Amino acid sequence: MEQTNIQLPAQKIYKDRAIWAGTFLGGPLVAGYLMAENFKVFNEPDKAKKAWIYAIIATVVIFGGIFLIPDIDKVPRQFIPLVYTAIAYYLVIHYQGPNIEKHINGGGQTYNWWRALGIGLIGTVITIAPILGIAYFTDTVTNTETVKTYGVMNNKVGFDKKNIPEREVDQIANSFTTTGFFDHAIAKYVYVKKNNSNYEISISCGKSVESNPQAIAVFVQLRNDMQKLFPNNKIIFNIVVDHLDNVVKRIE
């Protein structure tokens, strides 16, 4: 009987679901790497290079968008990984599906899931580390806000050093002491912003201030007293609750 020698594929490839798992864990760069490795086995070097190029572009677009898209923090954390993983999985099925099936049916071996997951973890480190570095650098460069404390109660005044000089903040804090707002009973927090020659002062209050006309009247009188101390600057009070953007009353 004549014996037929069947030559099996010598190199291993990544199955479509292994690429899916690695991509979800490590991002588009991992998808590009795993697909490129498959393309090499399939003797398609040009497609391997393109996989890398597209993966790098996708990584820049996706993670760059994190810093540019407004309210990105409101998007569920799993949404973006699910989207790029679904796209990568579709591309694998479309461009490599037949070759993967042919390789496996021909007796070729595949890498186990643990290898793909390990590469995914490495991809996470490679991708996240620069992003964290950029975020730290950006925060270091742009974060010019500071808080100073005044008096025995450590009343706090927040301000942006690029918006208003510290000496003017000190003058405003001293005027709060002169008018009795910065007292020895309760620690206060205000935020000062300069708009041309105007001083906009946000004063943090409890929620009950919204339905308390007497409290508002006190702030009106306080603003009038402050205005006398700054005849060349208009004083504006923003009464805020919980955060600076939640202005419940503007007094000017």
C-alpha positions as CSV (number, residue, x, y, z in Angstrom):
1,M,0.0,0.0,0.0
2,E,1.4,3.4,-0.9
3,Q,1.7,5.7,2.0
4,T,0.8,9.4,1.5
5,N,2.7,12.0,3.6
6,I,0.3,14.8,4.6
7,Q,2.2,18.0,5.5
8,L,0.5,19.8,8.3
9,P,0.8,23.6,8.8
10,A,3.9,24.2,11.0
11,Q,3.0,27.5,12.5
12,K,0.3,28.4,15.0
13,I,-2.4,31.0,14.6
14,Y,-4.9,32.8,16.9
15,K,-8.5,31.8,16.6
16,D,-11.2,34.5,16.1
17,R,-12.5,34.2,19.7
18,A,-9.0,34.4,21.2
19,I,-8.5,37.6,19.2
20,W,-11.8,38.9,20.5
21,A,-10.8,38.2,24.1
22,G,-7.3,39.7,23.7
23,T,-8.7,42.8,22.1
24,F,-11.3,43.4,24.8
25,L,-8.6,43.3,27.4
26,G,-5.8,45.1,25.6
27,G,-7.4,47.4,23.0
28,P,-6.9,48.0,19.3
29,L,-3.1,47.5,19.4
30,V,-3.6,44.0,20.6
31,A,-6.1,43.3,17.8
32,G,-3.5,44.7,15.3
33,Y,-0.8,42.5,16.7
34,L,-2.8,39.3,16.7
35,M,-4.2,39.8,13.3
36,A,-0.8,40.7,11.9
37,E,0.7,37.5,13.3
38,N,-2.1,35.5,11.6
39,F,-1.5,37.3,8.3
40,K,2.2,36.3,8.5
41,V,1.3,32.7,8.8
42,F,-1.1,33.1,5.9
43,N,1.8,34.5,3.9
44,E,0.2,37.9,3.6
45,P,2.9,40.4,4.8
46,D,1.3,43.4,3.3
47,K,-1.9,42.9,5.2
48,A,0.1,42.3,8.3
49,K,1.6,45.8,7.9
50,K,-1.8,47.3,7.3
51,A,-3.2,45.7,10.4
52,W,-0.5,47.4,12.5
53,I,-1.1,50.8,10.8
54,Y,-4.9,50.7,11.3
55,A,-4.5,49.5,14.9
56,I,-2.2,52.4,15.7
57,I,-4.6,54.9,14.1
58,A,-7.6,53.4,15.9
59,T,-5.7,53.6,19.2
60,V,-4.9,57.3,18.7
61,V,-8.5,58.1,17.6
62,I,-10.2,56.2,20.4
63,F,-8.0,57.1,23.3
64,G,-7.4,60.7,22.0
65,G,-11.1,61.1,21.9
66,I,-11.3,60.4,25.6
67,F,-9.7,63.8,26.3
68,L,-11.7,65.6,23.7
69,I,-15.3,64.3,23.8
70,P,-17.5,66.4,26.2
71,D,-19.1,64.4,29.1
72,I,-17.2,61.3,28.2
73,D,-17.3,60.3,31.8
74,K,-21.1,59.8,31.4
75,V,-20.5,57.0,28.9
76,P,-20.7,53.5,30.5
77,R,-17.1,52.1,30.9
78,Q,-17.8,48.9,29.0
79,F,-19.3,50.7,26.0
80,I,-16.1,51.8,24.2
81,P,-14.2,48.4,24.7
82,L,-17.3,46.6,23.4
83,V,-17.5,48.8,20.3
84,Y,-13.9,48.4,19.3
85,T,-13.9,44.7,20.1
86,A,-16.9,44.1,18.0
87,I,-15.3,45.9,15.1
88,A,-12.1,43.9,15.5
89,Y,-14.0,40.7,15.6
90,Y,-15.9,41.6,12.4
91,L,-12.6,42.4,10.7
92,V,-11.1,39.0,11.8
93,I,-14.1,37.1,10.5
94,H,-14.2,39.1,7.2
95,Y,-10.5,39.1,6.3
96,Q,-9.2,36.0,8.1
97,G,-12.2,33.7,8.7
98,P,-11.7,31.4,5.7
99,N,-8.0,31.1,6.2
100,I,-8.5,30.4,9.9
101,E,-11.0,27.6,9.1
102,K,-8.7,26.2,6.4
103,H,-5.8,26.2,8.8
104,I,-7.7,24.3,11.5
105,N,-9.3,21.9,9.1
106,G,-5.9,21.1,7.6
107,G,-4.6,20.1,11.0
108,G,-2.9,23.3,11.9
109,Q,-2.5,24.3,15.5
110,T,-3.7,27.4,17.3
111,Y,-2.5,29.3,20.3
112,N,-4.4,28.8,23.5
113,W,-6.6,31.5,25.1
114,W,-4.1,32.2,27.8
115,R,-1.5,33.5,25.4
116,A,-4.0,35.9,23.8
117,L,-5.1,37.1,27.3
118,G,-1.5,37.6,28.3
119,I,-0.8,39.7,25.2
120,G,-4.0,41.6,26.1
121,L,-2.6,42.4,29.5
122,I,0.7,43.6,28.0
123,G,-1.3,45.7,25.5
124,T,-3.1,47.3,28.4
125,V,0.1,48.4,30.0
126,I,1.5,49.7,26.7
127,T,-1.6,51.6,25.9
128,I,-2.6,52.9,29.4
129,A,0.9,54.0,30.6
130,P,1.3,56.8,28.0
131,I,-2.3,58.0,28.5
132,L,-1.7,58.3,32.2
133,G,1.5,60.1,31.6
134,I,-0.3,62.6,29.2
135,A,-3.1,63.1,31.7
136,Y,-0.7,63.7,34.5
137,F,1.4,66.2,32.4
138,T,-1.7,68.0,31.2
139,D,-3.1,68.3,34.7
140,T,0.3,69.5,36.0
141,V,0.5,72.2,33.3
142,T,-3.1,73.4,33.2
143,N,-4.2,73.0,36.9
144,T,-3.5,76.5,38.2
145,E,-6.3,76.5,40.8
146,T,-5.4,76.7,44.4
147,V,-7.0,77.2,47.8
148,K,-5.9,79.5,50.6
149,T,-7.0,79.4,54.2
150,Y,-7.7,82.3,56.4
151,G,-8.3,82.8,60.1
152,V,-8.5,80.4,63.0
153,M,-11.4,78.6,61.4
154,N,-9.4,78.0,58.2
155,N,-11.9,79.6,56.0
156,K,-11.1,78.6,52.5
157,V,-10.9,80.7,49.4
158,G,-10.5,79.0,46.0
159,F,-9.2,80.8,42.9
160,D,-7.3,80.3,39.7
161,K,-3.8,81.9,39.8
162,K,-4.0,82.7,36.1
163,N,-7.3,84.5,36.5
164,I,-6.7,86.7,39.6
165,P,-3.6,87.7,41.5
166,E,-3.1,86.3,45.0
167,R,-2.8,89.7,46.5
168,E,-6.4,90.6,45.3
169,V,-7.6,87.3,46.8
170,D,-6.1,88.3,50.1
171,Q,-7.9,91.7,49.9
172,I,-11.2,89.9,49.3
173,A,-10.6,87.5,52.2
174,N,-9.7,90.4,54.5
175,S,-13.0,92.1,53.5
176,F,-14.9,89.0,54.5
177,T,-13.2,89.2,57.9
178,T,-14.0,92.9,58.2
179,T,-17.6,92.4,57.4
180,G,-17.8,89.5,59.9
181,F,-18.6,86.7,57.3
182,F,-15.3,85.0,58.2
183,D,-16.1,84.5,61.9
184,H,-15.0,82.2,64.7
185,A,-18.1,80.0,64.6
186,I,-18.3,78.2,61.2
187,A,-15.7,77.6,58.5
188,K,-16.7,79.1,55.2
189,Y,-15.8,78.3,51.6
190,V,-15.9,80.7,48.7
191,Y,-14.5,80.7,45.2
192,V,-13.3,84.0,43.6
193,K,-13.2,84.7,39.9
194,K,-12.3,88.0,38.2
195,N,-14.1,89.0,35.1
196,N,-12.6,92.2,33.8
197,S,-12.9,94.5,36.8
198,N,-15.7,92.5,38.4
199,Y,-15.3,90.0,41.3
200,E,-17.6,87.1,41.0
201,I,-17.7,85.3,44.4
202,S,-19.3,81.9,44.7
203,I,-20.4,81.1,48.2
204,S,-21.1,77.5,49.1
205,C,-24.3,77.0,51.1
206,G,-26.7,74.3,52.3
207,K,-29.7,73.4,50.1
208,S,-32.1,75.1,52.5
209,V,-30.9,78.5,51.4
210,E,-33.1,78.2,48.3
211,S,-36.3,78.5,50.3
212,N,-34.9,80.9,53.0
213,P,-35.5,84.6,52.0
214,Q,-34.0,85.7,55.3
215,A,-30.7,84.0,54.4
216,I,-30.7,85.6,50.9
217,A,-31.3,89.0,52.5
218,V,-28.2,88.5,54.7
219,F,-26.1,87.8,51.6
220,V,-27.6,90.9,49.9
221,Q,-26.5,93.0,52.8
222,L,-23.1,91.3,52.9
223,R,-22.6,92.1,49.2
224,N,-23.6,95.7,49.7
225,D,-21.1,96.0,52.6
226,M,-18.4,94.4,50.4
227,Q,-19.2,96.7,47.5
228,K,-18.3,99.7,49.8
229,L,-14.9,98.3,50.3
230,F,-14.3,97.8,46.6
231,P,-15.6,101.0,44.9
232,N,-13.6,100.3,41.7
233,N,-14.8,96.7,41.3
234,K,-18.3,95.4,41.0
235,I,-19.0,92.6,43.5
236,I,-21.2,89.8,42.4
237,F,-22.3,86.9,44.6
238,N,-23.3,83.5,43.3
239,I,-25.0,81.4,46.0
240,V,-24.2,77.8,45.1
241,V,-25.3,74.4,46.5
242,D,-23.2,71.2,46.2
243,H,-21.0,72.5,43.4
244,L,-20.0,75.7,41.7
245,D,-22.1,75.2,38.6
246,N,-25.3,74.9,40.7
247,V,-26.1,78.6,41.2
248,V,-29.4,79.0,43.1
249,K,-29.2,82.8,43.5
250,R,-27.1,85.5,41.8
251,I,-26.8,88.8,43.7
252,E,-25.4,91.9,42.0
